[in-house]
Amino acid sequence: MNGADQPNDPRHILRWLMLIPGVSLVVGVAGAAFLHSLTWVATFFSSQHWLIFLLPAFGLLSVWAYETFARSSAGGVRALISQIKQPTGILPAAKGPMIFATTLLSHLGGASVGREGTALQLGGSLADQFSRFFDLSVKERQTLLLCGVSAGFAAVFGTPIAAAVFALEFVKFRTWQILPCLACAFLADLAGRTLLHAHHANYRLPLPAELSLSGAGTAVVLGLACGLVARLYLFLIRRNSATKSIPNPYTRIFFGGIIFALLIHFGHLFDFTGLGLNVINDAFVEPVWPAFFILKFLLTFLCVSYGFRGGEVTPLFFIGVTLGSAAAAWLNLPLPVCAALGFVGVFAGAGAVPIACTVMAYELFGPPIALLHPSTGLYDPAIGLYAALACTTSWLVAGRKGLYDEA
């Protein structure tokens, strides 16, 4: 048996004492650099809306770049999952830089895509490059890839505990590997914040969500709505009629880019381009029109199905938070709570990651210290308990298989 398989071997311990901080530093800095680049690109686009008409050309450039320089890196997140489950060859070194660059191109043209696909592929591919310098067993390499995914997710979203849980949940693992994943997630988040001053959205609002039966019922109802939205999104993505009707990737992404650009320009829908972080922030403090989540749903499906890179998680957050915000007028929980539950609920169903989304609710919305209750002076925020109900319900309704599973 290879010494790499013996966890009590001093060489094994030394190896991981080098790997964990090394992966955390590299992925944390890369993730923070990606966030800064994405912020610059989004700001530039918001001041130069004419760039929407270049989106078809940016799409062609993305397809050409993969076809010419990184054909073996084109598999996306599912290829990464396959490598985690059955590690074989080392992931191409070009995979991380390529998804980094093509995601920026998508956002430069205003495409309604996210950033989680970039975070996962960037983290996994950068971490896997360490395999070139260490003699790792299959199990160790699997752990290394999971650590990279955790670090990438944490660096981009700023939720290290949810990142570590997500890394195992989205590949359906329940093992001790959560420990090195947690270490890498926290260290990567720290590296990004400290070295490159990465900033993450602050959603820590006063959430008056004292646990009650009526509140729990509302969380289940909202989870049901999120699950139905997630189920419809998964149905459309799995059907993938764009790929079937237009098999050529150049023609498909060019055609999709033209349709999207025309819809955005003539419909004056620029709030629905990119990540839509400004709308997400507003949804926590004032109700939004129900049409918001429908429009973002359709535009995100259009961009993802026609081949634009970046992922869909942040757009799913947009869809969920606006759904929750719009529904708050008819529910028994305050608007910020409904928005928060929608934020995590749709992704919980679409990604089949209810545990990670419940943890994310605690990290994003739970106050760092107990809030004062106006009558008793004590307050035990129940946002995480409500999130568990909403996320579990959404997952069950959506079908228990998500974006990262085979249909």
N, C-alpha and C positions, 0 to 999 in steps of 0.2 A: 504494500500500500504506500502510495506517495506520501511523503512527509506533510504535504499540504493538506492531507485529509486528517491529520492528527491535531486537534485544536490545542492540546496541552504541550505540543512541541514548541520550545522557545523560538525557533525560527518562524513558526506560524504566527506567534504572538508579535514578534518583531515586524514581520511582514505587514500585519494589519495596523500596527502602530505607525507605519509609514503610509500605508494606503489610505486610511481614513482621513487624516489631515490633508494628504496630497490631493485626493479626489475632491474634498470639500473646498479647498482653496481654488483649484482650477475651475471647477464647475460654478462655485459661488461668484468668482470674478467674471466668468463668461456670462452667467445669468444676469448679473448686474449691468454688464456692458450691453447686453441685449435689451434690458429695460430702458436704459438711457437712450439707446439708438431708436427704440420704438417710440419713446416720448418725443424725440426730435422729429421723427418722420411724421407722427400724428399731428404735431404742432405745425409743421410745414404744410401738410395737406390741408389743415383747417384754414390756412391763410391763402392757399392756392387751389381753390376747388376745381380749376380747369384740369388738374391732374387726373380727375376721374375719367377723362377721355383717353388717357394714356394707359388705363388699366388693361385693355386688351393686349397692348404691346408688352406691358410688364408680364402678363401671363405667358405670352409667347417666349419671352426671354427666360422665364423660370423653367418652362418645359425644355427649351433648348439647352439650358445649363445642365439640367439633370441628364438629358440624353447624351450630351457631349462629354461631360466631365465626371459625372457621378451616377451612371446608370445603376450601379449596384447599391446605391444609397436611396433609391426612389421608393422603397417599400413602405416607408412611413412608420407609424407607431405599431402597426400589426407585425411588421418585420422585426421590430425591437422586441415585442412580446415573444415571438417565436424563438428569438435568440436567447431570451431569458429562460424560457421553459426548457429548451434543448440547446445549450451553448455549443457552437461549432467553431467556425472561423471568427476572428476578431472583426468587429464592425469597421467599415471603411473610415479612414481618418477624415475623409471629405464629408461624411454624413452630417456632422455638427455644423461646420461652416456653411454648407449648402442650405440646410434648413434655416439657418440664421439669416442668410442673405435673401432667400426667396420669400421668407415671411415679411421682411422689411419691404420688399418690392410689392407684395400684396397690399400692405398697409399704406405704402406711398401712393397707390392708386385708389385707396379708399375701400378696398374689399372688406366685406363683413366677415372677417375671420378672427380667430383668437390667437393665443400664444402658448397654449399648453402642449400642442404638438411639437412646437419648437423646444420648449423646456424639457420635455421627456427625451426627445431625440438628441438634443444637445448634451444633456446630462449623461445619458446612457453611452453615447459614442465617445465622449471625452473620457469617461471613467474607463471604458474598455481599452483605451490606448495604453493604460497602465499594465494590461496583460502582456504587452510586448516586453516588459522589463522584469516580470516576475513569473516564476513557474507555479501557476495556479492549477488546482484541481478543478473539475467541472463544477462542483458545488461552490467553490470559492469564486469562480468566475461569475456564476449566477448571482452570488451575493454582491459582487462588485458592480454588476449591472444594476441591481436593485438599489444599491447605494447611490449610483449615478442618477437614477431616475428620481430618487428622494431629494437629492441635492438640487437637481434642476428645478423640480417643482417648488421646493422651499425658496430657492433664490428668486424665482419669478413671482410667486404668489405671497411669500412672506408668512406662510403657515407651516412651520416645520413638523409639528406633530401630525397634522393632516397629511403632509407630504409623505411621511414614513408609512402611515397606514395605507394611503393610496397606492404606494409602490407595490405593496403586497396584495392589496385587495383587487387591483385591476388585472392582476395575473392569477387571481384566485389562490394565493398562498396564505397559509396560517402557520408561521414558523418563528423560530428564534431570530431569524434574520431581521426582525423589526428593530433589534438593538443596534447593529451597525448602521441601519438605515436612519434611525433617530439621531445617532451621533453625526452622520454626514449631513442630515437635513439642518440640524441646529448650527453646525459649523459653517455650512455653505451660506445660510442666511446671515450669520454673523459676519462672514467674510465680505459678502456683498454690501451689507449696511456700513461696515467699518471702512473698508478699503476704497470702495467706489461710491459710497454714500447713496446706495439704492433706497428709494422711498416706496412705500406701499400705501394703498388707500387706507384711511382710518375710518372704519365703520362702527367704532365703539360709541354708539348713541345710548342715551338713557332708555333702556328697554323695559317698560313696566309690564313684565310678563309673569306676574305671580301665578304659580301653578294652580289651575282650577279645572274642574271637569268640563266646563263650557269651553275653556281655552284649549284643552286637549282635543275636544271634538272639532273645534275650528282647525286645529293643526292637521287632523286627519282629513278633513274636507279639503283643505288647501293641498295636502299631499296627494289626494285623489286627482285634483285638477292638474297638478304638476306631472303626475304620472301619465295622465292622458296626453298631455302635450309632449312629454318625452316619448311615449309610445308612438305617436304620430310621426315625430321626427325620425325615430329609428326605422319605422316602416318605409318612409320615403327614402332615407339614406340607403337602406338595404336593397330597395327596389332599383335605385340608381339608374333611372331611365336615361339620364344624360349620357352615361357611358355606353349603354346599349344602342342608343339612337345615333350617337356620334362617337364611334370608336377611336378615331384619330385624336390624340391628345392636343395637338396644335389647333385643329379646327374647333374642338370642344371648348378649350379655355378662351379662345378668341371670341367665339360666338357668345359664351357666357359673359365675358367681360363687356361686350357691346350691350347686351340686354341690361346688365346691372347698371352700367353708366347711364343709359337712357332713362331707366327707372328713377335713379337718384336725381339726375339733373332736372328732368321735366316734372317729377313729383316733389321736388324740393325736399328730399329726404336725407339731407346730409347728416342729420343727427343719428342716422341709422348706419352710417359707415364706420369702419374700423371697430374698435372695442366698445365705443359708446359709453365711456366711463362717466362723462358728464350727466348723461341720462340716468345711469345707475345711481349716482350720488343724489340726484334730485328725487328719485323714486322713494328714498327713505324719509323725505321730509314733506312731500306733497303728493297727492294721488295723481296718477297719470291716466291717460285715455286707454281703454282696453285695446284699441287698435295698435298701440305701441308694440306689445309683445307679438301680435300677429304679423306686423310688418317686419320686425327683426327676425322672426322665425322664417319667413319666406325668403328674405334677402340672404340670410345665413345659409339656408339650404341651397340656394342658387349658387353662391360662391363656392361652397364646399363640394357640391356635386359636380361642378364644372372644372374643379381641379386646382383652385387657389390654395396656397400653402399657409399653414399657421395653426390649424385646429379650430375647434368650435366651443371650447369650454367657457371663455369669457362671454361670447355671444349668448350661450345658454344661461349664464348668470344674468345677463341683460333681460332675456326672455322671462326668466323666473322672477326677477325682482319687480319688473313692470307688471307681470301677472299678479303677484302678491299685492303690489301697491294699488292696482286697479280694483282688486277684489276686496280690499280692506273695508270699503263702505258697507259691505253686506255681511261682514264677519264680526266675531265677538272679541277680536284682539286688536290692539292699536296698530296703526299703519306701519310704524317702523318694524314691529314684530312680523306682520304679514309679509312685508317686503323682504325681511331677512329669511323667513322660511321659504319664500319663493326662490330667493337667491340660491339656496343650497338644494332645494327640492327638485327642480328640473334636472340639474346635473346628476343628482343622486339616482334618478330613474334612468336618464339617458346613458350615464356611464356605468351603471350597476355598481355604484360605490356608496351605499348608504352609510356605512361606518365612517369612512373618510369625510363625507359631507357633514355628518353630525359633529365630528371633531372640529371640522372647519368652522362650523357655527359657533362653537365655544371660543375658538381662537380669534375669529373676526368680530363677533358681536358681543361676547360675554365681557362684562367689565373686569378690569384687572383686580379690583377690590370690590367688596360688597357695597351696593348702593344703600342709601338710607331710605327706609320706607317712611312715608309722611306720618303714619300713625304709631308704628311700633319702634321706629328708629332702626329696625333691622330689615334686611331685604335679601332674599335668596333668589337670584335671577333664574328663571326657568327656561331660558331660550334654548339651552341644549336639550332639555327634555322634550320640549315641543318640536325641536328640529329632529330628534330621533323618531318621533311619531310621523312627522311629515315625510322625512327621507325614506323610512321603511315602507310607508304606504305607497309613495311614488315608485319605489323600486319594485314592489309587488305588482302594481298596476301596469308598469312599463313592460313587464314580462321577465324580469330577473336576468336578462341578457342585454348587455349594453354595447356601446360603440366599439369596445375593444374585443368583443366576442365574435366568433363566427355566427352568422345568422342561423 
